[in-house]
Amino acid sequence: MLFEASEAVFARAIVDLALANPFDQDEVARHEQIALGVDLPDETKRRVPPLRPVAERRNIPELLRRAEALAEVVVERARLEQGSDLERELYRDLVLFVLYFRYRDQLQQTVEQLLEEPSAGVDGGGRRRGGTQPTYYDEFLRDLRGFLGPLSGGGVPAKQAAHWFAGFFQIRRAFQMIHAHIRGSSRPSTRLRAAVWQSIFTHDMRRYRDVLYDRMHDLATLITGPSGTGKDLVAAAIGLSRYVAFNCRTRQFEEDFGGAFHPVNLSALPPQLIESELFGHCRGAFTGAVRDRVGWLESCRRCHSVFLDEIGELAPAIQVKLLRVLQNRIFQRIGESETRRFEGKVIAATNRELEPLVAEGAFRRDLYYRLCSDRIRTPSLQEQLRDDPGELPRLVGFIARRLLGDVGHAGDGIGNHLAGEVVGWIEEHLGNDYPWPGNIRELDQCVRNILVRREYTPLREIQLSGKEAFLTRIANVQATADELLDWYCTLAYSQTGSFVDAARRLGLDRRTLRRRVQRGPTPDRLRPSDPA
C-alpha cells in the first residue's frame, strides 16, 4: 500500500485542488481546507485581490511543502511495492502538482520572455515558430523520472514527459493571459475569468490533460455581451492560451504562442474582402487579384485561433462557407477548386442577439448551433459596479496607468493622481448611478477627456419629453426628411454608443451618421463625445 489513510485524504485534496478551476474560489478554498486540515483564515475566503492569481495564494507554499514531503515518502515505498492502480494514479497526480509549483517561476519567465520578444521564432517564410528552448527542461525531466521511475520500471516515456511539461506551460500562460486581458475584482469579473478558464481547459482538467488538449480546435467559442465590454480581450485570452506541444527531441516548443491569434473585424470589411481575408484567393479570381493570397484560415495552424468579431454581420453567402469549415474543416480559395484544410479554432463575438436574427432568417440556424459549442457572456460595466462600487477607482487607475505608459515609480504617482482626479470628477458630475451605456470603452473615453480637458460630456439618450415632442411633429407631418433622419441617427447612436455600430445598422457611412448626430434635432440632448 502506497498511502496511509490520512495521507490519501491529503493527497486527494491536493489533486482536487490541482484539477479545480482556480478562479472558482469557493471550490479552491474547500480543497485547501481539507488539505490543511484546519479552518482557513478569513482572508483566504474573501475574493482574491485584483490581478492576483488564485493559485498563488498564501497557503500554496505550505501545501507544496507537505506535498513534497509526502511524495518523498511514497517514492521510497514504491521501491518495495507497486500499490493499486488508483494509488499509482493518485501518486502521479500528486507529483505533477509538486513539479508544477517547483518550476512555476521558471515557466513564468519563459512566458514573459516570449511576450517581450514577439519577433523571436520567425522562420524564413514569415511563419512563427517556437524559438524558446527552456534550459530547465532536463532538470524537470530528472525530477519527474526520480519521482515516477520506481512505478514505471525506471523511466517515463519522453513524449509523455514532454506533454506534461507543455501542459504546465499552458497553465502558466493561461494565468498570464487571463489576468492581462480581464481586469476587475467584482463577482461578474471573477465569474468571467472562471468562464474563460473553462473555455480553455473545460470543466474536467484531467480529461482535458489526457484527451482533449489536442481536440479543442473542433469546438468553436461564441462571445456575447454589450458593446464595449471587452469581447475582443476575452477572445485574445483564449486564443493565446491554447496548448502548444513541446518537442522532446529539439527541447523547444513547436510554436511561438504570440503569433497564434488572428483577429478579423467583419464589420469593417466589405463582403468580398471578408471572403478573401478568410479563405484567400488565387490570381485572377476577381478584378485586382494580381497574385495568389493565403487567407487566415489557411495560415491558421492547429494551436492557432481566428477571431471573427461582429459575426452577426456576416453575409449569407459567407455564412454557408463558414458552416462548411466548422462542419468538415475544409474550404477552397476564391477562384480555385483545390480543397484545403482548416486546422485551427474559430472564436466569434457579437453584441447583437443572434436568436432573433435566426428567427428572421438573417443568420443560419445550423451555423448558430455550430458556433454555440462554447458560449461566454461579458458583463456590462454597470453590472460590475452594482456588485462592487470600488471597482470604478480600480478600473480608472488601470486605464490611467496604461495611458501614461511605463515611466517608473514617478509614473505610478502621476497615474494615481490622474485616477483620483477622474474618480472625483465622475462622483461630482455623473454620480454613482450613471449607467455607463458605452461600458469600459466609454470609461476609457472619459479618462482621456478628463486627462486633456478636465471634463467629459457623455452621450445621453434622447430625453423622453424631447422624444415625445418629436414623435408629435412626425405624426402631424411637421418634421422635414432631414430632421427625421437626424433624429433616427441620434437614436441609433444613443443605443449603440458607437458611430461605427450605428452606421452599420442604418446602412450609412460613419462620417455621414456622425454629422447628423452632432447637429441632431433635439435641443435638450447633450452632444456626443465619441471619437470619429
C-alpha positions in Angstrom: 0.0 0.0 0.0 1.5 3.3 -1.0 -0.6 5.7 1.2 -1.8 5.5 4.7 -5.4 6.7 5.2 -4.7 10.2 6.3 -2.0 10.6 3.6 -4.6 9.5 1.0 -7.1 12.2 2.2 -4.4 14.8 1.9 -3.2 13.6 -1.5 -6.8 13.6 -2.9 -7.4 17.1 -1.6 -4.2 18.3 -3.3 -5.1 16.6 -6.6 -8.6 18.0 -6.4 -7.1 21.4 -5.9 -4.7 21.0 -8.8 -7.5 19.9 -11.1 -10.1 22.6 -10.0 -10.9 25.7 -11.8 -8.6 28.1 -10.0 -11.0 31.0 -10.4 -13.8 29.1 -8.7 -12.7 30.5 -5.4 -15.2 28.6 -3.2 -14.0 25.3 -4.7 -10.4 26.2 -4.3 -10.9 27.2 -0.6 -12.7 24.0 0.1 -9.9 21.8 -1.2 -7.3 23.9 0.6 -9.2 23.5 3.9 -9.4 19.7 3.5 -5.7 19.5 2.6 -4.6 21.7 5.6 -7.0 20.0 8.0 -7.8 23.3 9.7 -10.1 26.2 9.2 -8.7 28.7 6.7 -8.2 32.3 7.8 -11.0 34.6 6.7 -8.6 36.4 4.4 -8.3 33.4 2.1 -12.1 33.1 1.9 -12.6 36.6 0.5 -12.4 37.5 -3.1 -8.9 37.4 -4.5 -7.3 40.9 -4.9 -7.4 42.1 -8.5 -4.8 40.7 -10.8 -3.5 38.2 -8.2 -3.7 34.6 -9.5 -5.7 32.3 -7.2 -3.0 29.6 -7.4 -0.5 32.0 -5.8 -2.5 32.2 -2.5 -0.5 32.3 0.7 -1.4 28.7 1.5 0.4 27.3 -1.5 3.9 27.3 0.0 2.7 25.2 3.0 0.7 22.9 0.8 3.7 22.4 -1.5 6.0 21.7 1.4 3.6 19.0 2.7 3.1 17.5 -0.8 6.8 17.3 -1.5 7.4 15.6 1.9 4.6 13.0 1.1 5.9 12.4 -2.4 9.4 11.6 -1.0 7.9 9.1 1.4 5.7 7.4 -1.2 8.5 7.1 -3.7 10.5 5.1 -1.2 7.6 2.8 -0.5 7.2 2.4 -4.3 10.6 0.8 -4.5 9.3 -2.1 -2.4 5.7 -2.3 -3.7 3.7 -1.0 -6.7 0.4 -0.3 -5.0 -3.0 -0.4 -6.7 -3.9 1.4 -9.9 -5.8 4.0 -8.0 -2.9 4.7 -5.7 -0.5 4.9 -8.6 -2.7 7.4 -10.3 -3.1 9.4 -7.1 0.6 9.5 -6.6 1.3 10.5 -10.2 -1.1 13.5 -9.9 0.4 14.5 -6.6 3.9 14.5 -8.2 2.5 16.7 -11.1 1.2 19.2 -8.5 4.7 19.3 -6.9 6.5 19.7 -10.1 4.3 22.4 -11.5 4.9 24.6 -8.5 8.5 23.7 -8.3 9.0 25.1 -11.8 6.3 27.7 -11.8 8.6 30.7 -11.6 10.8 29.4 -14.4 7.7 28.7 -16.6 6.6 32.3 -15.9 10.0 33.6 -17.0 9.6 31.7 -20.3 6.1 33.2 -20.8 7.5 36.7 -20.2 10.5 36.1 -22.4 8.2 35.2 -25.3 6.0 38.3 -24.7 9.0 40.6 -24.6 10.4 39.2 -27.8 7.5 38.9 -30.2 9.7 38.6 -33.2 11.6 35.6 -31.9 10.9 32.4 -33.8 10.0 33.7 -37.2 11.2 31.4 -40.0 12.3 32.4 -43.5 8.8 32.1 -44.8 7.4 34.6 -42.3 5.8 31.9 -40.2 6.3 32.0 -36.4 7.9 29.0 -34.7 8.8 28.2 -31.2 12.3 29.7 -30.7 12.5 29.3 -27.0 14.5 26.4 -25.5 13.8 26.1 -21.8 17.2 25.4 -20.2 15.5 23.8 -17.1 13.7 21.0 -19.1 16.4 18.4 -18.4 16.2 19.2 -14.7 12.4 18.9 -14.8 12.8 15.5 -16.6 15.3 14.2 -13.9 12.9 15.2 -11.2 10.0 13.6 -12.9 11.8 10.3 -13.5 13.1 10.4 -10.0 9.6 10.5 -8.6 7.8 8.2 -11.1 10.7 5.9 -12.1 10.0 3.3 -9.4 6.4 3.0 -10.6 7.3 2.7 -14.3 10.2 0.3 -14.4 12.8 3.1 -14.1 11.7 5.5 -16.7 9.0 7.8 -18.0 8.3 7.9 -21.8 9.9 11.0 -23.3 6.7 12.0 -25.2 4.7 11.7 -22.0 7.1 13.9 -20.1 7.1 16.5 -22.9 3.3 16.5 -22.9 3.1 17.2 -19.1 5.7 19.9 -19.5 3.7 21.5 -22.3 0.6 21.3 -20.1 2.4 23.2 -17.3 3.5 25.9 -19.8 -0.1 26.2 -21.0 -1.5 26.6 -17.4 1.1 29.2 -16.6 0.4 31.0 -19.8 -3.4 30.9 -19.2 -2.9 32.6 -15.9 -0.9 35.3 -17.5 -3.3 35.9 -20.4 -6.4 35.9 -18.3 -5.1 38.3 -15.8 -3.5 40.5 -18.5 -6.8 40.8 -20.5 -9.6 40.6 -17.9 -9.4 43.2 -15.2 -11.5 43.8 -12.1 -12.3 42.0 -8.8 -16.1 42.2 -8.8 -18.0 38.9 -8.8 -19.0 39.4 -12.5 -15.3 39.8 -13.4 -14.4 36.8 -11.3 -17.0 34.7 -12.9 -15.8 35.8 -16.4 -12.3 34.7 -15.6 -13.6 31.4 -14.4 -15.6 31.0 -17.6 -12.6 31.8 -19.8 -10.5 29.2 -17.9 -13.3 26.7 -18.6 -13.3 27.6 -22.3 -9.6 26.8 -22.4 -9.5 23.6 -20.2 -13.2 22.6 -20.0 -14.7 21.7 -16.6 -12.7 18.5 -16.3 -9.0 19.2 -16.3 -8.0 15.5 -16.1 -10.0 14.7 -19.3 -8.5 17.8 -20.9 -5.0 16.8 -20.0 -5.4 13.2 -21.1 -7.6 13.5 -24.2 -9.0 16.9 -25.2 -5.8 19.1 -25.2 -5.4 18.3 -28.9 -9.0 18.4 -29.9 -10.3 21.8 -28.6 -9.9 23.3 -32.1 -13.1 21.4 -33.0 -15.1 23.4 -30.6 -16.0 27.0 -31.6 -16.4 29.7 -28.9 -19.1 32.4 -29.1 -18.6 35.5 -27.0 -21.7 37.7 -26.5 -22.3 40.8 -24.4 -22.9 44.6 -24.7 -20.7 46.8 -26.9 -17.6 48.0 -25.2 -17.3 45.1 -22.6 -14.0 43.6 -23.9 -15.2 40.7 -26.0 -12.0 41.0 -28.1 -9.9 40.8 -24.9 -11.7 37.6 -23.9 -11.1 36.2 -27.3 -7.4 37.1 -27.1 -7.1 35.5 -23.7 -8.5 32.2 -25.0 -6.6 32.3 -28.3 -3.2 33.0 -26.7 -3.7 30.3 -24.1 -4.1 27.2 -26.3 -2.0 24.1 -26.0 1.4 24.3 -27.7 3.3 21.0 -28.0 6.9 20.6 -26.7 9.4 18.7 -28.8 11.3 16.4 -26.6 14.0 15.9 -29.2 14.8 19.6 -30.0 13.9 20.7 -26.5 11.7 23.5 -28.0 8.1 24.5 -28.1 6.8 23.8 -31.5 5.1 27.2 -31.9 5.6 30.8 -30.6 2.2 31.4 -29.0 2.4 35.1 -29.7 1.5 34.6 -33.3 -1.3 32.2 -32.7 -4.2 34.7 -32.6 -5.7 36.2 -35.8 -8.5 38.8 -35.3 -10.7 39.7 -38.2 -13.2 42.6 -37.8 -16.1 41.6 -40.1 -17.9 44.9 -39.7 -15.0 46.9 -41.0 -14.7 45.0 -44.3 -16.9 44.6 -47.4 -18.2 41.1 -48.1 -15.8 40.3 -50.9 -12.8 41.4 -48.9 -14.0 39.4 -45.9 -14.1 36.3 -48.1 -10.6 36.9 -49.4 -9.3 37.6 -45.9 -10.7 34.4 -44.5 -10.4 31.9 -47.4 -7.7 33.5 -49.6 -7.9 33.8 -53.4 -6.0 32.8 -56.5 -4.6 35.1 -59.1 -7.3 36.4 -61.5 -10.2 35.3 -59.3 -11.6 38.9 -59.4 -10.5 42.3 -60.6 -7.5 43.4 -58.6 -6.4 39.8 -57.7 -2.9 40.1 -59.3 -1.4 37.4 -57.1 -2.3 34.4 -55.0 -3.3 35.2 -51.5 -3.2 32.9 -48.4 -6.2 33.6 -46.2 -6.3 33.4 -42.4 -8.0 30.0 -42.3 -5.2 28.5 -44.4 -2.4 30.1 -42.4 -4.0 29.1 -39.1 -2.3 26.0 -37.7 -3.5 23.6 -35.0 -2.8 25.7 -32.0 -3.9 28.9 -33.7 -7.3 30.7 -33.5 -9.2 33.0 -35.9 -11.3 35.6 -34.1 -14.4 36.7 -36.1 -15.7 39.9 -34.5 -19.3 41.0 -35.2 -20.2 37.6 -36.5 -23.9 38.8 -36.7 -23.0 41.0 -39.7 -21.7 38.1 -41.9 -23.3 37.9 -45.3 -25.4 34.8 -46.0 -23.1 33.5 -48.8 -20.1 33.6 -46.4 -22.2 32.0 -43.6 -22.6 29.0 -45.9 -18.8 28.7 -46.5 -18.0 29.2 -42.8 -20.5 26.5 -41.9 -18.7 24.1 -44.1 -15.4 25.0 -42.4 -16.9 24.3 -39.0 -18.6 21.0 -40.1 -15.9 19.5 -42.3 -12.8 21.5 -41.7 -12.4 22.1 -45.4 -12.6 25.2 -47.8 -11.4 26.5 -51.1 -9.7 29.7 -52.0 -11.8 32.1 -54.1 -11.4 31.1 -57.8 -10.0 27.6 -57.4 -11.3 24.1 -56.7 -8.5 22.7 -54.6 -9.7 21.6 -51.2 -7.7 22.9 -48.2 -8.0 22.0 -44.5 -8.6 24.4 -41.6 -6.5 23.2 -38.6 -7.3 26.0 -36.1 -10.1 27.1 -33.8 -12.8 29.7 -34.5 -13.7 32.3 -31.9 -16.6 34.6 -32.7 -18.2 37.6 -31.0 -21.3 39.7 -31.3 -23.1 42.4 -29.4 -26.3 41.5 -31.2 -28.7 38.8 -30.1 -28.3 36.1 -32.7 -31.6 34.3 -31.8 -33.8 37.0 -33.4 -31.6 37.0 -36.5 -32.0 33.3 -36.8 -35.8 33.6 -36.4 -35.8 36.3 -39.1 -33.7 34.1 -41.5 -30.8 36.6 -41.5 -28.5 34.2 -39.7 -28.3 30.5 -40.4 -29.7 28.2 -37.7 -27.1 25.5 -38.4 -24.3 27.9 -38.2 -25.7 29.3 -35.0 -25.6 25.8 -33.4 -22.1 25.2 -34.6 -20.9 28.4 -33.0 -22.5 27.6 -29.7 -20.3 24.7 -28.7 -19.0 27.0 -26.0 -20.5 30.3 -25.1 -19.3 33.2 -22.8 -21.1 36.4 -21.9 -19.1 39.5 -20.9 -20.7 41.6 -18.1 -21.6 45.3 -18.5 -19.7 47.9 -16.5 -23.0 48.7 -14.7 -23.2 45.0 -13.5 -19.7 45.2 -12.2 -20.2 48.5 -10.4 -23.5 47.3 -8.9 -21.8 44.3 -7.4 -18.7 46.3 -6.2 -18.7 50.2 -6.3 -15.0 50.0 -5.5 -14.4 48.6 -9.0 -14.6 52.1 -10.5 -11.4 53.5 -9.0 -9.5 50.3 -9.7 -10.5 50.3 -13.4 -9.9 54.0 -13.7 -6.5 53.5 -12.1 -5.6 50.8 -14.6 -6.7 52.9 -17.6 -4.8 56.0 -16.3 -1.5 54.0 -15.8 -1.9 52.5 -19.3 -2.4 55.9 -20.8 0.7 57.3 -19.1 2.9 54.4 -20.1 5.7 52.7 -18.3 7.6 55.6 -16.7 8.7 54.0 -13.5 7.7 54.9 -9.9 7.1 58.6 -10.8 4.6 57.4 -13.4 2.8 55.4 -10.7 2.3 58.6 -8.7 1.1 60.6 -11.8 -1.2 57.7 -12.7 -2.7 57.6 -9.2 -3.1 61.4 -9.3 -5.0 61.2 -12.6 -7.1 58.4 -11.4 -8.1 60.4 -8.3 -8.9 63.4 -10.4 -11.1 61.3 -12.7 -13.0 59.5 -9.9 -13.6 62.8 -8.2 -15.0 64.3 -11.4 -17.3 61.3 -12.0 -18.6 61.4 -8.5 -19.3 65.1 -8.7 -20.8 65.4 -12.2 -22.2 61.9 -13.1 -22.9 60.4 -9.7 -22.7 56.7 -8.6 -25.8 55.8 -10.6 -24.6 56.7 -14.0 -25.3 53.7 -16.2 -22.2 53.8 -18.5 -24.0 52.7 -21.7 -20.7 52.5 -23.5 -19.2 50.3 -20.8 -15.4 50.0 -20.5 -15.0 51.8 -23.8 -16.9 54.8 -22.5 -15.0 54.8 -19.3 -11.7 54.8 -21.2 -13.0 57.8 -23.2 -14.0 59.5 -20.0 -10.5 59.2 -18.6 -9.0 60.5 -21.9 -11.3 63.5 -21.9 -10.5 64.5 -18.3 -6.8 64.0 -19.0 -7.0 66.5 -21.8 -9.8 68.9 -20.9 -10.6 68.1 -17.3 -14.2 67.4 -18.2 -16.3 64.8 -20.0 -19.5 65.2 -21.9 -21.3 61.9 -22.0 -23.8 60.8 -24.6 -27.2 60.7 -23.0 -30.2 59.1 -24.6 -32.8 61.5 -26.1 -34.9 62.6 -23.2 -38.5 61.3 -23.1 -40.0 64.8 -23.4 -37.9 65.5 -26.5 -38.8 62.2 -28.0 -42.5 62.6 -27.4 -42.4 66.1 -28.9 -40.6 64.9 -32.0 -43.0 62.0 -32.4 -45.8 64.5 -32.3 -44.1 66.5 -35.0 -43.8 63.4 -37.1 -47.5 62.5 -36.6 -48.5 66.0 -37.7 -46.1 65.8 -40.7 -44.2 68.8 -39.3 -40.7 67.3 -39.5 -38.6 67.6 -42.6 -37.0 64.5 -44.0 -33.5 65.7 -42.9 -34.8 66.2 -39.3 -36.3 62.8 -39.3 -33.0 61.2 -40.4 -31.0 63.3 -37.9 -33.3 62.1 -35.1 -33.2 58.5 -36.2 -29.4 58.5 -36.4 -29.2 60.1 -32.9 -31.5 57.4 -31.5 -29.4 54.6 -33.1 -26.2 56.1 -31.7 -27.7 56.5 -28.2 -28.5 52.8 -28.2 -25.2 51.5 -29.5 -22.7 54.1 -28.1 -20.7 53.7 -31.3 -20.7 55.6 -34.6 -19.4 52.5 -36.3 -22.1 50.2 -34.9 -24.9 52.7 -35.5 -23.8 53.4 -39.1 -23.7 49.7 -39.9 -27.2 49.2 -38.5 -28.6 52.0 -40.6 -26.6 51.3 -43.7 -24.9 54.7 -43.7 -21.3 55.9 -43.9 -19.9 56.5 -40.4 -18.9 60.1 -41.2 -22.4 60.9 -42.5 -24.0 59.5 -39.4 -21.6 61.4 -37.2 -22.6 64.7 -38.9 -26.3 64.0 -38.4 -25.9 63.0 -34.8 -23.8 66.1 -34.0 -26.4 68.5 -35.4 -29.3 66.5 -34.0 -32.9 67.8 -33.9 -33.4 67.9 -30.1 -32.0 71.0 -28.2 -32.2 69.2 -24.9 -29.7 66.5 -26.0 -26.1 66.7 -24.9 -23.6 66.5 -27.7 -21.9 63.1 -28.1 -18.2 62.8 -27.4 -17.3 59.6 -29.1 -14.2 59.9 -31.3 -14.6 59.9 -35.1 
